[in-house]
């Protein structure tokens, strides 16, 4: 397994955000992480990437214990992430934003620029490399957020609602891009509310509710799980339009 998390618990004041979460992600696999708002999904990302330290439990990545390590150390080891709300450096160009992340491995400005341009081509932003970030569309900002995550050369990508706010056509393009990244050998954990995305992309799905794992199974079985329907979907899938 690439990522193994055992009994992760995290509280803020008197509120338990994660309660004994255990899950695994295999090499080259995509895990879907779903649940209602406030169920602990982003807290999980923050624990894996070192932004928060767990109150208890362990996180193992590539057979190394990364529990409590600092974010830059975890990023250097191969864990990258996006944020739900893109926050690029607004006074920089698209290319310069991606270059920032490449310096975790690049030893020169020339190398950083070449690597950043390669990544922009992968996410289909190559022709907009010299544009100011404030001038690009929401779809392009989402692609830029993904490019910034890829700049650290991750083997595990944590994607936090990269489809939010996109049109159906843009979602289709984003799904194709994520599949391309998987074909390149990257594992991913995807937080997503668009169930069609979960069904089409994920090998496995974990469902959280109030910080606890309430279900774990294949995508097609998850959408028919009665407890999941009650806690998250709100109705039987056949009733959705």
N, C-alpha and C positions, 0 to 999 in steps of 0.2 A: 504494500500500500504506500502511496505517496504521502498522504496526510492521515494521521490518526489522532482523534480527539477523544479523551476519556474523562467522563464525569465532570465536564466543565461547569463551573458555577460562578456567577458574578452578580453581586447585589450593589445597588446604589441607594444608600440610606436604608430605608425599610422595604425597598422594592427589589425583588429578585428578578433580574432581567434574563438570566439563564439558570436553569435548575438541573444540574447533573446531565448535561448533554454529551452523548457519545455518538460519534459518527466517523466514517472513513471515506476517503476518496482514492480510487485507484489511478494508476498512471494512465494518462490519456483519456480518462473518463470525465463525463459531465454530470455533476450532482445538482439537482434542483433543490433550492431551499425556499419553502413557501410557508405562509401563515399570515394571520391578520396583522395590521399595524400594531407595533408594541409587543410583538411575540418574541423578540430577541434576535432577529436575523442579523441586523447590522451590528449589534453587540458582539455576535459571534465573529463577524469579520474583523472587528476592532481587537478582539482577543488574539486571533490568529496572526494579525499583522503587528502586534505589539503595542498598539495604541493604548489598550487597557491590559492590565494584568489580571488573570483569574484569581478569585478567592480560593479556589481549589480546583484540582483536575490537572491534566497534562495535555500538551500539544506536541506531537512528534511529526516532523517533516523530513522526508527522505532519510528516515531512520535516525534522525538527530532530534534531541529534545530541545525545542525552541521556546518552551514555556517561560514567559517573562523577559525574553530578550528584547532589545530595543528595536524599533521599527526599521532603522537603516541596516541593522545586522540581518534581520529576517528578509528584507528586500534583496540584499546581496546574496542570500542563500537560494533565492529563486521564487519568492512569493510576491506577486504583484496584485494590485487591486484598482478598481475604479470607485468613484463616489457617486452617490445617488444624484447629487446636485453638482454638475461640473463647475470647477473653480480654477480655470486656467489663469496664467499670468497675463492680465489684460493688456499690459503695455508691450508685450512681446509678440512676435510673429508666431504663426502655427509651428514653423520649423524650430524656432528657439524654445518653445514650450516643450517640445519632445527632446531636444538636446539636453535639457536640464537632467532628465532621468538617465540619459546614456552615460553621464559622467560617473555613475556608480561602477562602471567597468571601463569606459573609454579613457585612454591615457593622453589624448590630445584633442584640441578643438576640431581639427580636421577629421579625426576618427569619429568624434561625437556627431559632427554634421553629416558625415556619410551614413552612419547608422540611423540617425533620425530620418534622413531622406528615404532610406530603405523601408523603414516602418511606415512612413506616410504613404508610400506606394502600396503597401499591403492593405492599409485601411482606406485606400482610394481618396487620399487627400494630397497626393503628390503635386498636383497642379495648383494647390492653394498654400503651398509651403511659405510663401513670402507675404501672405495676407496677415493683416492685424487680426487678432483673435476676436475683437469686438465686431468685426464685419462678417463673421461666418454665421451660418444658420444653426438652429438647434440640432439638427441631424449631424451637421459637421462638428459641432461641439461634443456630441456624444462619441463620434469617431475619434476626435482629438483626445478625449478622456481615455479611450481605449488605447490609443497610440502612446500616451504618456505612461500607461501601465506597462505596455510592451517594451518600453525603452529600457527597463531594468532587466530585460531578458529572463522573464519568469518561466518556470516550468508548471507553476500553478497560478491560475488567474481567478481572482474573486471579483465577480461582476455584480454590482449593486444597481439593479433596475436600469440597465442600459437601454431598454426599450421605452421607458416612460416618456410620454409626450410625443412619440413618433406616430406618423400616419401608417396605415396598413402596408402601403408600398415600402415605406422606410423600414418597417419592422421586418418585412421579407428580406430586404437587402442586408439588414443587421444579422438575421439568422444565417444567411449564406456566409457572411464574414466570420461568424463564430464557428461555423462548421469548418471553414478553411483553417482556422487556428487550431482546431482539434486535430485535423488531418496532419498538421505540422508536429503533433505529438504533445500538445499542451493539455493538461487537466484543468478543469474549471469547476467552480461552484457559482451557481447563478441564483441570485435573488430576483424573482420576477412575479408580477401579478397577472401577466397575460398567460392564461393557461394553455393556449394554443402553442405558445413558445416552449413552455415546459414539456408539453406532449411531443413536440417535434424534435427537440434538442437533447433532452436529458436521458441518461442511462438509468438513473435512479433518482428518487425524490424523498426528501425528509420534510416532514410537516411539523412546525412549531406552534404552540399555543400557550401564552403566558409563561414563556421560557422553557417549557417542557416539550420533549419530542412525543407527539401523539400518534404518529404513523411514519412508516418507512417502507417503501415498496417501489415497484415499477410505476411509471407515469400512468399507464392505463388502469392499473388497479387503484392508485391513489385517488383518481377522480371519481371512483365509484365507492370509496370507503365512507361509510355512514358518519363516522366521527369527524372526518375531514369535511364532508359536506356541511355538517352542522356548524363546525367551528370556523370554517373559512369560505367555502363556496356559497353557503347559504341556501342552496337548493340542489336538486338532483341535476347532473349535467344535461340530461335529456330535456329539462325544462328551460335551459338557457337558449337564447336566440342570438 
